[in-house]
Amino acid sequence: MLQSIVAIASVMMMSAATSFQSVAQSPANEEWTALKGSGKVLLMRHALAPGTGDPSGFKLGDCSTQRNLSETGREQARQAGNELRRRQIPVKQVLSSQWCRCLETAKLLNLGEVKPLPALNSFFSDRSTEDIQTTQTRRLITEHRQQDGVVIMVTHQVNITALTGIVPRSGAAVVVQANAAGEVIVIGELDP
């Protein structure tokens, strides 16, 4: 029984390790193709930052008090940026949560100037701001509906889940677009 569990876990780990590469290299991948149209937004969860939430004593402007990217997370962010460039995805703007792990992810994408945006900040520890932040983010997605170039929003799992119902892994992204009614429509997912 234990050998079966170990074998299954090994296959799952190998599959997860190669998923971004195989998805990224698939020429028929609709999610990547869909990024080339107008009005697309890439909701990206920050790259790998081990742990959950933030330590007690968290201060927004002090990275030493926050959960930060691991070296694997840094490489994950660089790879994602490289893949977007390789695929010639036109990036209009890069927005980020003010949390250090999101800002670092956004900067390591190396796709342009990073603009911090409080609406993308995590509400994991304080759900009282969830509705207003989600409304603000939805409004930004809707305002981009007719525009060319992808807007990348580097944020947190809770924010992406509130908008889409999807729970992305670290470094994963959800491709969305607003419809004429202002609803956020999920087009697809990109895994790290």
Helices and strands as residue ranges (DSSP letters): H 2-25, H 30-34, E 41-45, G 63-65, H 71-86, E 91-96, H 100-109, E 114-116, G 118-120, G 127-129, H 130-143, E 150-155, H 157-164, E 173-178, E 184-190
